[in-house]
């Protein structure tokens, strides 16, 4: 009996080690399949003829978009590896702003190739290192294809912003939004840091009503709120002296939560008198500096203004805009070139901002306040976006953000590259040739990387309703003949020189997409187990 038991025990230990390896393979396979599912979900929204997604959130909010970052952000992904693709599109959004769908589609195609390589028995580390080498080579090829651009060349900047907008829901308005995006970015470029643009210096204000055609660039400030009319105060002020205040023009409260009972009428009268004199003394100090426009920060502790203080401010002919958000204070003070005032004792004329005109304007079914002609205006600008309904308005804002990011990319790295699948096919061709020179497993892996990049032109053709196999084959042929800028013209449904068709994008968008997609795929490949800690 003992003699029979020993071999059985030996066999079970062998089985254990085999199961362990199988488990690693299963987890790697499960991760890749989950991540590919996310990539295939957004694949149909790639390119100018891509489909839009309607997203219904748990709070019954409906969003219509084809922006990859927005779609993935709203998806409730549970699988950890699939979440990495959501993070990947966020990384691309913050690094380049555009190409959020492209980066996920490339990552999905690379994972598909990795699955084939793994099934051939190639070790994940070998695949990972080869992908890294291939991505570095790809960056060199892209840089060699790029065309330098100057910021003074307004036409090229508008073309690249138009290319970004052409794949959006609001593509028919690209002739208006592209120059607007270029003008707004160039107006906030600081000569001290010429290759840095902070998009927080461009404020996008959304106002329902009208159409996207009514969108405008405002050299000044726009508030999506009315002037306080409580006591018939002014609604228009020329030669405005503007103060941004962070204190309250209302009676003070006790430091602790308590109630005071006043039974004597004369005492009540005295309290009201004190209130009036307290508010009046504040308004006299404000008026003494010559201030005639007040921007009052929203207060949490107590009312920023009361009816009584609004009445006195109206009598003093001071225009009041209340409930200014705390987050906007920095932008407002930078634009007006003034200082926020935190205490009435610090209220001085040198802390004020100056503008030619502050007026309330009727817009759609509401009103807005515009401040224009600001003296010594900071390097900021405001874009007033209009739209016929909330869905269009939100999508116009997202599209404009992408266009702004594209122009920001060109300011940071002043090179343009062709669009329409041209760089991907050229990369695929050159990496395929390089793979033949490499020895061993590396050559296989680099060839797989080259094949994966063909997914972009293939998907562009597929989404435009063309024959993808015929188009990609013809594209390969044209590139082999030396036409490095040949790409898919989805409007004509054929292959043309895409640079001449003005379909261009910043080099940074392409390089960032390749680098980030490769990094993400390498990370997923290296995972061989998922440990859940509860």
Backbone torsions as a table, in degrees:
resi	resn	phi	psi	omega
1	UNK	NA	-43.0	-179.3
2	UNK	-65.2	-37.6	-178.8
3	UNK	-64.0	-32.9	-179.5
4	UNK	-77.5	-36.4	-174.6
5	UNK	-65.0	-34.7	-174.5
6	UNK	-61.3	-51.3	179.8
7	UNK	-60.2	-35.0	-179.5
8	UNK	-60.7	-44.7	-178.9
9	UNK	-62.6	-42.0	-179.1
10	UNK	-61.6	-41.8	-178.1
11	UNK	-65.2	-39.1	-176.3
12	UNK	-65.5	-36.7	179.8
13	UNK	-66.8	-36.1	177.1
14	UNK	-64.6	-42.2	-179.8
15	UNK	-61.6	-40.0	-179.4
16	UNK	-57.8	-49.9	-176.6
17	UNK	-65.5	-34.8	179.2
18	UNK	-66.3	-44.3	179.8
19	UNK	-61.9	-38.4	-178.8
20	UNK	-60.1	-47.4	178.0
21	UNK	-62.5	-40.1	-179.6
22	UNK	-62.0	-38.7	-179.2
23	UNK	-63.1	-42.5	178.8
24	UNK	-60.9	-43.2	179.1
25	UNK	-63.3	-42.7	-179.1
26	UNK	-61.5	-43.6	-178.3
27	UNK	-66.4	-42.8	178.5
28	UNK	-61.5	-42.6	-179.9
29	UNK	-64.2	-44.6	-179.0
30	UNK	-62.7	-41.8	179.1
31	UNK	-61.4	-46.2	-177.3
32	UNK	-65.7	-42.1	-179.4
33	UNK	-63.6	-42.1	-179.6
34	UNK	-64.7	-44.1	-179.6
35	UNK	-66.2	-37.9	179.1
36	UNK	-66.3	-33.4	179.2
37	UNK	-62.1	-39.9	178.7
38	UNK	-66.0	-42.9	-179.1
39	UNK	-63.3	-40.8	-178.1
40	UNK	-71.0	-22.6	178.7
41	UNK	-67.4	-36.3	-178.0
42	UNK	-96.7	-5.2	-174.0
43	UNK	-60.8	-36.1	-176.3
44	UNK	-70.4	-12.5	-178.2
45	UNK	-98.6	15.7	-179.3
46	UNK	-84.5	136.4	172.0
47	UNK	89.6	172.8	-175.8
48	UNK	-66.1	-24.1	179.2
49	UNK	-103.6	15.8	-178.9
50	UNK	-68.6	156.6	179.9
51	UNK	-81.0	158.2	176.0
52	UNK	-97.8	156.2	176.9
53	UNK	-111.4	139.2	172.9
54	UNK	-103.6	118.4	-176.0
55	UNK	-108.0	125.6	177.0
56	UNK	-110.1	116.4	-175.9
57	UNK	-86.6	171.2	-178.3
58	UNK	-64.6	-23.9	-179.9
59	UNK	-92.4	22.7	178.4
60	UNK	62.0	23.1	176.4
61	UNK	-87.3	137.8	-179.3
62	UNK	-112.2	130.3	178.9
63	UNK	-124.5	131.0	174.4
64	UNK	-113.2	119.3	-176.6
65	UNK	-157.2	160.9	167.4
66	UNK	-128.5	24.2	175.5
67	UNK	-83.3	117.1	-174.2
68	UNK	-53.9	-43.5	-177.4
69	UNK	-63.4	-39.9	-178.7
70	UNK	-68.4	-43.9	-178.6
71	UNK	-59.8	-49.8	-176.2
72	UNK	-68.7	-33.9	-179.6
73	UNK	-64.2	-35.0	-177.2
74	UNK	-86.0	-14.9	178.8
75	UNK	-73.8	136.3	178.8
76	UNK	-92.8	84.3	-177.5
77	UNK	-86.1	130.9	-176.9
78	UNK	-104.2	-35.3	-176.5
79	UNK	-67.6	128.4	-173.6
80	UNK	-57.3	-40.5	-178.5
81	UNK	-69.8	-36.0	178.1
82	UNK	-67.0	-33.0	177.0
83	UNK	-61.9	-30.5	-179.5
84	UNK	-63.4	-31.5	177.5
85	UNK	-72.1	-32.4	175.3
86	UNK	-65.0	-44.1	178.1
87	UNK	-65.1	-33.2	179.5
88	UNK	-61.7	-44.5	-178.9
89	UNK	-68.6	-31.8	176.2
90	UNK	-65.8	-40.7	179.2
91	UNK	-61.6	-43.9	179.5
92	UNK	-64.2	-36.9	-179.7
93	UNK	-63.9	-41.1	-178.4
94	UNK	-79.6	-30.2	-178.7
95	UNK	-77.8	-46.2	-174.9
96	UNK	-121.9	-27.3	179.1
97	UNK	89.0	-29.7	179.8
98	UNK	-124.1	169.4	179.2
99	UNK	79.1	23.5	-177.7
100	UNK	-72.3	-30.7	176.9
101	UNK	-77.4	-42.4	-178.4
102	UNK	-55.0	-46.6	-174.3
103	UNK	-63.4	-37.0	-179.6
104	UNK	-73.2	-39.0	179.3
105	UNK	-64.6	-42.2	178.1
106	UNK	-62.8	-44.1	179.5
107	UNK	-60.1	-41.5	179.0
108	UNK	-62.3	-41.9	-179.7
109	UNK	-68.4	-38.4	178.4
110	UNK	-64.5	-39.5	179.3
111	UNK	-64.8	-37.1	178.2
112	UNK	-61.9	-42.7	178.4
113	UNK	-66.8	-37.5	179.1
114	UNK	-61.8	-37.3	179.7
115	UNK	-61.2	-41.1	179.3
116	UNK	-66.7	-44.3	-179.3
117	UNK	-63.2	-40.5	179.0
118	UNK	-64.1	-38.8	-179.0
119	UNK	-68.2	-20.0	176.0
120	UNK	-85.0	0.4	175.5
121	UNK	88.3	14.8	177.8
122	UNK	-80.5	137.4	-175.5
123	UNK	-70.2	140.3	-178.7
124	UNK	-55.2	-36.1	-178.9
125	UNK	-66.0	-39.3	178.7
126	UNK	-63.3	-44.9	179.3
127	UNK	-60.5	-46.3	-177.2
128	UNK	-58.8	-48.0	-179.4
129	UNK	-64.6	-38.9	-179.7
130	UNK	-66.2	-39.6	178.9
131	UNK	-62.5	-38.4	179.9
132	UNK	-63.6	-45.7	179.0
133	UNK	-61.0	-43.1	-178.2
134	UNK	-64.1	-37.7	-178.8
135	UNK	-68.1	-37.5	177.6
136	UNK	-65.0	-41.1	177.4
137	UNK	-63.7	-39.6	-179.3
138	UNK	-61.4	-38.9	179.5
139	UNK	-63.4	-39.0	178.0
140	UNK	-64.0	-41.8	-179.5
141	UNK	-64.3	-43.6	-179.7
142	UNK	-62.6	-43.0	-179.4
143	UNK	-62.6	-36.2	179.8
144	UNK	-69.0	-28.5	-179.2
145	UNK	-80.7	-20.5	-168.9
146	UNK	-69.9	152.3	179.0
147	UNK	-112.8	126.2	-179.6
148	UNK	-67.6	149.8	-178.8
149	UNK	-137.6	143.8	177.6
150	UNK	-102.4	150.0	179.5
151	UNK	-67.1	-22.5	178.5
152	UNK	-74.2	-16.8	178.7
153	UNK	-82.1	80.8	-174.4
154	UNK	-60.0	-35.4	-175.2
155	UNK	-61.1	-44.9	-179.1
156	UNK	-65.6	-38.1	179.6
157	UNK	-64.2	-42.7	180.0
158	UNK	-64.6	-38.9	179.4
159	UNK	-60.8	-44.3	-177.6
160	UNK	-69.5	-36.1	177.0
161	UNK	-66.7	-37.2	178.7
162	UNK	-64.1	-41.0	179.6
163	UNK	-59.4	-41.2	179.0
164	UNK	-64.3	-41.3	-176.1
165	UNK	-75.6	-23.6	-175.2
166	UNK	-64.2	-21.6	-179.1
167	UNK	-94.4	6.9	-176.1
168	UNK	-99.6	169.3	178.4
169	UNK	-61.5	-34.5	-175.8
170	UNK	-94.5	31.8	-174.0
171	UNK	-61.9	-27.8	-178.0
172	UNK	-68.2	-14.7	179.6
173	UNK	-100.9	14.3	-174.2
174	UNK	-63.6	-28.3	179.6
175	UNK	-65.7	-26.3	178.0
176	UNK	-90.3	-46.0	-172.4
177	UNK	-73.9	-32.1	-177.7
178	UNK	-65.1	-51.4	177.6
179	UNK	-62.5	-32.9	179.6
180	UNK	-64.5	-41.6	178.6
181	UNK	-64.8	-42.4	-179.1
182	UNK	-63.8	-47.3	-179.0
183	UNK	-61.2	-42.8	-176.3
184	UNK	-67.7	-38.5	179.3
185	UNK	-69.6	-44.6	-178.2
186	UNK	-65.4	-27.8	-179.2
187	UNK	-75.2	-17.3	179.9
188	UNK	-106.2	3.4	177.4
189	UNK	-70.3	124.2	-178.7
190	UNK	-88.8	125.6	-179.8
191	UNK	-58.0	-26.4	179.9
192	UNK	-67.7	-36.7	177.6
193	UNK	-126.0	78.3	-170.8
194	UNK	-67.0	-19.2	-179.2
195	UNK	-105.9	20.9	178.7
196	UNK	-127.3	131.1	174.9
197	UNK	-129.4	126.4	176.4
198	UNK	-98.7	111.5	-176.5
199	UNK	-68.4	-8.5	175.9
200	UNK	-71.6	-14.9	177.1
201	UNK	-80.2	-5.6	176.2
202	UNK	-112.1	113.3	-176.5
203	UNK	-98.7	128.8	177.9
204	UNK	-103.6	118.2	179.3
205	UNK	-108.2	123.1	-178.8
206	UNK	-97.5	135.4	177.9
207	UNK	-138.1	120.4	-178.3
208	UNK	-67.7	141.4	179.5
209	UNK	118.3	153.0	-178.2
210	UNK	72.4	-161.7	177.2
211	UNK	-125.7	175.6	-179.9
212	UNK	-61.7	-25.4	177.0
213	UNK	-57.4	-27.0	-176.9
214	UNK	-83.8	1.3	178.1
215	UNK	-61.5	136.7	-178.3
216	UNK	-141.5	159.1	176.5
217	UNK	-97.8	126.0	-177.8
218	UNK	-111.7	121.1	176.3
219	UNK	-83.6	81.4	-176.6
220	UNK	160.4	-145.8	-178.6
221	UNK	-120.3	146.2	174.0
222	UNK	-130.0	131.2	175.8
223	UNK	-113.8	128.2	179.4
224	UNK	-83.5	55.8	179.6
225	UNK	-156.1	167.4	-178.9
226	UNK	-91.4	162.6	169.3
227	UNK	-72.9	146.6	177.9
228	UNK	-71.9	115.5	-177.2
229	UNK	-100.5	11.6	-167.4
230	UNK	-46.6	-38.3	-176.0
231	UNK	-127.1	34.6	177.0
232	UNK	68.0	37.0	179.2
233	UNK	-74.1	171.7	-178.4
234	UNK	-67.1	149.6	177.8
235	UNK	-116.9	-1.6	178.7
236	UNK	-143.3	135.0	-177.2
237	UNK	-141.1	118.8	174.8
238	UNK	-92.9	157.0	-175.9
239	UNK	48.3	54.5	-173.8
240	UNK	-75.2	139.5	170.3
241	UNK	-113.4	112.2	-166.3
242	UNK	-107.0	132.3	175.1
243	UNK	-115.9	135.7	173.9
244	UNK	-104.0	111.2	-174.6
245	UNK	-112.0	144.6	-179.4
246	UNK	-115.7	13.2	175.4
247	UNK	-110.6	171.4	-175.4
248	UNK	-102.9	137.7	174.5
249	UNK	-100.0	70.5	-180.0
250	UNK	-153.7	161.8	-177.4
251	UNK	-59.4	142.4	-179.2
252	UNK	-68.8	155.0	176.8
253	UNK	-108.3	164.1	176.3
254	UNK	-71.3	155.7	-176.4
255	UNK	-70.3	-27.7	179.5
256	UNK	-115.1	156.8	-178.6
257	UNK	-72.4	109.4	178.8
258	UNK	-157.3	163.1	178.1
259	UNK	-117.2	142.0	-179.7
260	UNK	-110.4	126.8	179.6
261	UNK	-99.0	121.8	178.2
262	UNK	-113.4	118.0	-176.9
263	UNK	-101.1	-21.6	-175.7
264	UNK	-90.7	131.1	-176.4
265	UNK	-65.3	-39.5	-178.5
266	UNK	-63.7	-34.8	177.2
267	UNK	-66.5	-39.5	178.1
268	UNK	-61.4	-43.1	179.5
269	UNK	-61.5	-38.4	-178.8
270	UNK	-66.8	-39.8	178.5
271	UNK	-60.1	-46.4	-179.5
272	UNK	-63.7	-40.0	178.2
273	UNK	-61.8	-44.7	179.7
274	UNK	-59.8	-43.5	178.2
275	UNK	-57.1	-49.0	-177.1
276	UNK	-61.9	-45.7	-177.7
277	UNK	-68.2	-34.6	178.6
278	UNK	-62.7	-48.7	-178.5
279	UNK	-67.5	-41.7	-178.9
280	UNK	-61.3	-42.0	-178.9
281	UNK	-63.7	-36.5	177.6
282	UNK	-64.4	-45.5	-176.3
283	UNK	-68.3	-33.7	177.4
284	UNK	-63.6	-41.4	178.6
285	UNK	-64.1	-38.4	179.3
286	UNK	-66.4	-46.2	-177.3
287	UNK	-65.6	-32.4	-177.5
288	UNK	-61.5	-28.5	-179.5
289	UNK	-81.5	-7.2	-178.6
290	UNK	88.9	6.3	-179.4
291	UNK	-65.6	133.5	177.3
292	UNK	-129.8	3.4	173.1
293	UNK	-135.7	128.1	179.9
294	UNK	-116.5	127.2	170.6
295	UNK	-106.0	114.3	-172.7
296	UNK	-107.0	123.9	179.8
297	UNK	-68.0	143.3	178.1
298	UNK	-62.1	136.3	-177.1
299	UNK	-111.4	144.1	179.8
300	UNK	-95.3	-37.4	-170.4
301	UNK	-70.9	-43.1	-179.0
302	UNK	-155.9	177.3	-179.2
303	UNK	-61.3	132.1	178.4
304	UNK	-67.4	-38.6	175.4
305	UNK	-137.8	150.6	175.1
306	UNK	-112.2	171.3	178.5
307	UNK	-59.4	-36.4	-178.8
308	UNK	-64.9	-46.7	-178.4
309	UNK	-67.1	-36.1	177.2
310	UNK	-63.3	-37.0	178.7
311	UNK	-62.3	-47.3	-179.6
312	UNK	-67.3	-37.8	178.6
313	UNK	-64.6	-38.1	177.7
314	UNK	-64.7	-40.1	178.2
315	UNK	-64.1	-34.6	-179.6
316	UNK	-81.5	4.7	180.0
317	UNK	58.0	45.9	176.7
318	UNK	-110.4	125.8	179.5
319	UNK	-80.3	131.9	-173.5
320	UNK	-119.2	127.3	170.3
321	UNK	-117.7	113.6	-175.7
322	UNK	-104.3	175.7	178.0
323	UNK	57.8	42.7	173.5
324	UNK	-76.6	130.3	-176.2
325	UNK	-66.4	144.7	179.6
326	UNK	-58.6	-38.7	-177.6
327	UNK	-66.3	-25.0	-176.4
328	UNK	-85.0	-12.1	-173.5
329	UNK	-57.7	-43.6	-177.1
330	UNK	-62.4	-44.4	179.7
331	UNK	-63.8	-42.9	-177.9
332	UNK	-63.9	-47.1	-177.2
333	UNK	-67.1	-33.7	177.8
334	UNK	-67.0	-41.7	-178.9
335	UNK	-67.4	-46.6	-176.0
336	UNK	-78.9	-10.7	-177.1
337	UNK	57.7	47.4	179.5
338	UNK	-131.7	-179.9	179.9
339	UNK	-115.3	140.9	174.9
340	UNK	-70.6	142.4	-176.6
341	UNK	-109.5	119.8	-173.1
342	UNK	-96.1	-13.7	-176.8
343	UNK	-146.6	143.3	-179.2
344	UNK	-60.0	-28.9	-178.6
345	UNK	-69.5	-20.9	-178.2
346	UNK	-97.6	12.1	-175.4
347	UNK	-77.1	103.7	-178.9
348	UNK	-133.0	156.8	-174.2
349	UNK	-60.9	-32.2	-176.8
350	UNK	-71.0	-11.1	179.0
351	UNK	-91.7	0.6	-176.2
352	UNK	-87.4	158.0	172.3
353	UNK	-106.9	156.8	-176.3
354	UNK	-124.6	136.9	178.4
355	UNK	-143.4	154.1	179.9
356	UNK	-71.7	-38.2	-173.4
357	UNK	-149.1	133.3	169.9
358	UNK	-123.8	120.0	-178.9
359	UNK	-144.5	155.8	176.7
360	UNK	-94.2	129.6	-176.9
361	UNK	-121.6	135.5	175.4
362	UNK	-78.4	132.0	-177.0
363	UNK	-143.6	119.0	-177.9
364	UNK	61.0	-130.0	-179.8
365	UNK	-99.1	9.1	-179.6
366	UNK	-133.3	-164.9	179.8
367	UNK	-132.5	152.0	174.4
368	UNK	-131.1	162.3	176.2
369	UNK	-112.8	129.1	179.4
370	UNK	-113.5	134.8	172.9
371	UNK	-116.2	115.4	-176.9
372	UNK	-126.6	165.3	179.4
373	UNK	66.1	43.6	-176.4
374	UNK	-74.9	132.5	-179.7
375	UNK	-78.7	135.0	-178.3
376	UNK	50.6	48.6	-175.2
377	UNK	-65.4	139.6	177.6
378	UNK	-68.6	171.0	-178.8
379	UNK	-79.4	71.3	178.1
380	UNK	-138.3	165.3	175.1
381	UNK	-152.8	160.4	-178.4
382	UNK	-125.3	135.9	175.8
383	UNK	-112.6	124.5	178.8
384	UNK	-97.7	108.5	-176.7
385	UNK	-96.1	131.7	177.7
386	UNK	-114.5	158.3	178.8
387	UNK	-167.7	151.1	-174.0
388	UNK	-75.4	-26.5	173.9
389	UNK	-145.8	169.8	-172.0
390	UNK	-62.5	-35.7	-178.5
391	UNK	-64.2	-45.8	-179.7
392	UNK	-66.1	-39.8	-178.4
393	UNK	-61.5	-46.2	-179.6
394	UNK	-65.4	-41.2	-178.8
395	UNK	-69.2	-35.8	177.7
396	UNK	-63.4	-38.8	179.1
397	UNK	-65.4	-43.9	-179.7
398	UNK	-64.2	-41.8	-179.1
399	UNK	-65.4	-41.2	180.0
400	UNK	-65.0	-36.8	178.2
401	UNK	-62.1	-42.3	178.8
402	UNK	-63.4	-42.0	-180.0
403	UNK	-64.8	-39.7	177.9
404	UNK	-62.9	-40.9	179.9
405	UNK	-64.5	-37.2	179.3
406	UNK	-63.0	-44.9	179.5
407	UNK	-66.4	-36.6	177.9
408	UNK	-62.4	-39.1	177.5
409	UNK	-59.1	-41.9	-178.6
410	UNK	-69.9	-29.0	176.5
411	UNK	-70.6	-39.4	-177.8
412	UNK	-74.0	-42.5	-177.8
413	UNK	-135.5	104.0	-165.8
414	UNK	-86.4	63.7	176.8
415	UNK	-135.9	141.5	176.5
416	UNK	-110.9	155.6	178.5
417	UNK	-140.6	154.5	-179.0
418	UNK	-67.7	155.4	177.1
419	UNK	-105.4	-148.9	172.6
420	UNK	60.3	29.1	177.1
421	UNK	80.1	0.3	-178.4
422	UNK	-64.5	-49.2	-178.1
423	UNK	-64.0	-34.0	-177.6
424	UNK	-67.3	-42.1	179.9
425	UNK	-67.7	-39.1	179.1
426	UNK	-64.4	-41.5	176.7
427	UNK	-61.3	-46.5	-178.1
428	UNK	-59.1	-42.3	-178.6
429	UNK	-65.9	-48.4	-176.4
430	UNK	-70.1	-37.5	178.6
431	UNK	-69.9	-35.0	177.1
432	UNK	-61.1	-40.8	178.8
433	UNK	-68.4	-38.6	-179.5
434	UNK	-66.9	-34.7	-178.5
435	UNK	-62.1	-31.0	-179.3
436	UNK	-68.8	-25.5	-179.0
437	UNK	-80.5	-30.3	-176.1
438	UNK	-72.4	155.2	-178.6
439	UNK	-103.5	156.4	171.1
440	UNK	64.2	-147.3	-174.4
441	UNK	-64.6	-30.5	-176.9
442	UNK	-55.4	-43.8	-179.3
443	UNK	-58.1	-44.4	177.9
444	UNK	-57.7	-47.5	-174.3
445	UNK	-67.3	-39.8	179.9
446	UNK	-67.6	-36.4	178.0
447	UNK	-64.4	-38.7	178.6
448	UNK	-63.7	-40.1	177.9
449	UNK	-61.2	-43.7	-179.6
450	UNK	-62.6	-41.7	-179.9
451	UNK	-66.5	-37.7	-177.9
452	UNK	-62.0	-34.6	-177.0
453	UNK	-67.3	-20.0	179.0
454	UNK	-68.4	-9.2	-179.2
455	UNK	-62.9	-30.7	-176.5
456	UNK	-67.0	-57.5	177.2
457	UNK	-60.9	-35.3	179.7
458	UNK	-60.9	-46.9	-178.6
459	UNK	-68.2	-39.9	178.5
460	UNK	-57.4	-45.2	-179.3
461	UNK	-67.2	-41.9	-178.7
462	UNK	-62.9	-44.3	-178.8
463	UNK	-69.4	-23.9	179.9
464	UNK	-88.6	1.9	178.0
465	UNK	78.2	20.2	178.1
466	UNK	-95.1	174.0	177.0
467	UNK	-83.8	104.4	-172.2
468	UNK	-61.7	-37.9	-176.1
469	UNK	-66.9	-45.0	-179.3
470	UNK	-64.3	-42.7	-177.3
471	UNK	-65.0	-48.1	-177.3
472	UNK	-66.4	-37.2	178.1
473	UNK	-64.0	-45.6	179.3
474	UNK	-63.9	-38.6	179.8
475	UNK	-63.6	-42.2	177.8
476	UNK	-61.1	-42.2	-178.8
477	UNK	-62.1	-45.0	-178.2
478	UNK	-65.4	-38.5	179.0
479	UNK	-70.0	-34.5	177.9
480	UNK	-64.9	-27.3	178.3
481	UNK	-83.8	1.5	174.6
482	UNK	99.6	5.6	178.6
483	UNK	-86.8	84.2	-171.8
484	UNK	-72.3	-16.2	179.8
485	UNK	-102.8	15.5	176.4
486	UNK	-74.3	128.9	-179.4
487	UNK	-144.9	178.6	-176.9
488	UNK	-85.1	120.4	174.4
489	UNK	-95.4	98.5	-172.6
490	UNK	-69.3	-21.7	-179.8
491	UNK	-72.4	-41.9	-179.4
492	UNK	-89.4	-14.3	-179.7
493	UNK	71.1	29.5	179.5
494	UNK	-147.8	179.3	-178.2
495	UNK	-98.2	126.0	179.9
496	UNK	-137.2	172.6	173.5
497	UNK	-72.3	108.9	-168.2
498	UNK	-74.4	-22.7	177.0
499	UNK	-67.2	-39.0	179.4
500	UNK	-69.3	-24.4	179.2
501	UNK	-84.6	4.1	179.2
502	UNK	65.7	25.2	175.0
503	UNK	-95.6	95.9	-176.0
504	UNK	-130.5	157.4	177.1
505	UNK	-144.0	158.2	178.9
506	UNK	-66.2	146.2	177.4
507	UNK	-59.4	-36.5	-176.3
508	UNK	-60.0	-33.5	-179.6
509	UNK	-65.2	-44.8	-178.4
510	UNK	-70.2	-45.6	-177.3
511	UNK	-65.4	-40.4	-180.0
512	UNK	-64.4	-40.9	-179.5
513	UNK	-62.1	-45.7	-178.9
514	UNK	-64.9	-46.5	-176.7
515	UNK	-63.4	-49.6	-176.1
516	UNK	-67.2	-40.1	180.0
517	UNK	-63.2	-42.5	-179.4
518	UNK	-65.1	-43.4	179.0
519	UNK	-58.0	-45.7	-177.3
520	UNK	-63.9	-44.0	-179.4
521	UNK	-64.1	-41.6	179.0
522	UNK	-61.5	-38.4	-179.5
523	UNK	-66.6	-42.4	179.8
524	UNK	-65.1	-38.1	179.9
525	UNK	-62.2	-37.0	-173.8
526	UNK	-75.4	-13.4	-178.1
527	UNK	-79.6	123.7	178.0
528	UNK	-119.9	0.3	177.4
529	UNK	-158.3	149.0	175.8
530	UNK	-116.7	118.3	-179.9
531	UNK	-104.2	120.6	-179.1
532	UNK	-98.2	123.0	178.2
533	UNK	-108.3	120.5	-178.6
534	UNK	-99.0	NA	NA
